[in-house]
């Protein structure tokens, strides 16, 4: 009997660990997932930096939308950020393989790459010194009564304590 209890306890522990990734997709009772847009604002100019938005999405090659035969397609664009001109990044939709990132690079690095996408790829490969990547969440949980529209606000600001990067993106909502 003791042997059965240990085996059953071990099986339960293994089942819980194996199922945890699947449980991450289940909303908390009384809440539901929404796919937010992101708005980035600033109080001052940033003449020493350029800003990119990198989007990646899974493109499926068959009608069943299975992971088999899918590929990741990325696009990037240089964007302007100023006190009177926030950057708004539309929802990336539901899929752990769809995501967006806000990238900050030294303005001097922009001319070394022919396209925004090649610059973003160099940043991801850590080839651009001084670049900072801020991944943006693609899914949020809200109360069931909440609107399906959600915009998360961020403020770009200088760090008070100098760490890896002299700037930070602070979530304000």
Phi, psi and omega in degrees: 000320179297319179299318179297318181296316179296318180295317180295318179296319179295317180298320179296317179298317178295318180298319179295313181297318181292326183273350182305316178301322179292324179293336180295338180271357181266127181288153175295140179306133181089357180235163176216156180280143169229163185241098192282159166267167182230135178238123181249126180237169177210157178263344184220172178283158180228066185295338182274355183236153170243155186236138178232152170244122178253125177240138176227137179219152178277128175250125183267141182265357179226167185286341183279356181050042176274161179294334181292128179082009180268162177218156180264126180245128182244146173227153178217149176216144172282135181233156177262136175233123179213163181306326180262006183221085178289160173264126178244125181245115182295159179309141178266357176083174185268114168175133180295346179265357176256128181205166176224151177224146173258124186242135178243128180229153172300136183304329180295340181281341186297317183292344182279354183232138185289332182224162176297324180293319179294326175295314179298320178297320178295323178295314180299325178277007177061038179261354182248110181290135178088001179280147179229133180247130176243102176294141181251135183295136180263354183211137176227151173260133178229160175302152183303329182281350184290149176300150176288347178271130180214133175238127177264129181262142178228152175239126175273127182211163177282141177286142175279327175255125182287118176239226179295317182233143181280000181231159178214154177252114185254126177286127182250348174225000000 
